[in-house]
Amino acid sequence: MEISDFLSIFAIALSVFSIFWSTRSKRYELDSVYRKEMISWYSDVTELLNALRDDIGHGAVPESKAKLAKLSAFIDQGRFYFPNIIKDENHGKEKPTAFRGHRDITLDLLVAYYDIARRQDADAHGEHLIDLQRFFTSRVFDRLQPRDFIRRAGKFTSIRTDEEYSLEAFLISNSKEELLRLYREGKTG
């Protein structure tokens, strides 16, 4: 083989690698946009859930009604991130497209939250609301896979995780004994 053959092979290999890298980079970029949108929706929902739970705890019914309406709208927006699951083609076939099939559990958690929050005795179910919100957070967390995303992001950015570092270790290393004491009391109290 001549040098021109090696240069041609190298140019082809470089082109293939460039296409491969560009595709991976574009996939990461699209994933980032999707994640940003979902995190924004999630953030708005959790802020509303916290405000609604606070209203319920303080007996603020008029504000709660407006917030329940907003939660209902967030549930419908969530259908774009967590579309209904089609197990049986006939289940809900008479309904509009977005409502056919079985609701994703992520949105079912919000519906359960909504149903409890509108009850007359909602203030007696604060712990249930907290549990539903935590399950909701975990479902979104499972969908977004932040650890995996950070690992992949490290290939294109300087984003890294520090999984071995705890708040306790941080407070010790920064000589914050009073904060450390309060932190430890909070964990046991």
Number of C-alpha atoms within 10 A of each C-alpha: 5 6 8 9 10 11 11 11 12 12 12 12 12 12 12 12 12 12 12 12 12 12 12 13 15 12 11 17 14 12 13 14 11 14 17 12 12 18 15 11 16 18 13 13 21 16 11 18 23 14 15 24 22 15 19 23 14 10 13 13 14 9 13 20 15 12 19 19 12 14 22 15 12 18 20 16 14 19 16 11 17 17 19 18 13 14 9 11 9 10 13 14 12 9 10 8 10 12 17 19 19 15 18 16 15 22 22 15 22 23 17 13 24 20 12 18 25 15 12 10 11 18 19 13 17 17 11 15 24 15 14 20 19 14 16 22 17 13 16 18 14 11 14 16 12 14 14 10 15 15 14 14 18 13 12 12 10 8 12 13 10 6 7 6 9 10 10 16 11 12 16 13 10 9 10 12 13 10 13 17 12 11 15 12 10 9 7 6 7
